[in-house]
């Protein structure tokens, strides 16, 4: 009996240490980003760094305006949302509301399999297949554009949106559907006027986390976005999102130099953006669970 209690205490402490280790790692990452990112603001004002329109870190004098990088990240993220929301939400609705048991057993693993494919494979697909296609269709000098990155990121974010949206649909009590059918509503009316509104908060969470997944992706945008640090005007232009700038230039930046600190400042800003996205998603998800009486 004593051995049993000793094992219980051991497991408790082990899992407690593992849980707090994640928190310590997060705090460590934040401290490193702050330590290495803030020095750039001794050379460049925060407003000029954020809203500056020119990113020439190796010029003399150097220009550290990341507004084109921010806008590029926003463009490809919005484009990815346009792609992943119909695919992800539509897939979740079909799997949860319409598909039979056998269809669901086949289709759900296929959708989730997309999440296990390495991002470099998606990037390679974008470079080899999608780039020549877009270049030919739109008669462009290069197919490495924001549109290319948006399509690939949208496909990559689809499993995230689908999985979370389906969980939200599963939370909707069957009594809602039965009551709708009882008053003579069709399946389509039940789906659009009862199920989707009831799962609205959870679906919103899925979309926000899909956006977070897209804006934080690095390898794919580095390979297919074009790498041009200029202000985007259309989706058919090459762009350089923040993640691509960090990945492409960190190896060239002298440690401790202004360029080095500027890249860490970009990483800090990107961390804040994704952190805010996740907080909003958690708030919406919690409100959704409380609304349905499912909170612990």
Protein Blocks (a to p, Z undefined) as FASTA:
>chain_A
ZZmmmmmmmmmmmmmmmmmmmmmmmmmmmmmmmmmmmmmmmmpcfklmmmpcbdcfkbcc
ddddfklmmmmmmmmmmmmmmmmmmmmmmmmmmmmmmmcfklmmmmmmmmmmmmmpcfkl
mmmmmmmmmmmmmmmmnopabfcdfklmmmmmmmmmmmmmmmmmmmmmmmpcfklmmmmm
mnopafklmmmmmmmmmmmmmmmmmmmmmmmmmmmpmklmmmmnnopacddfbfkbccdd
fklmmmmmmmmpcghiaklmmmmmmmmmmmmmmmmmmmmmmmmmmmmmmmnopaZZ
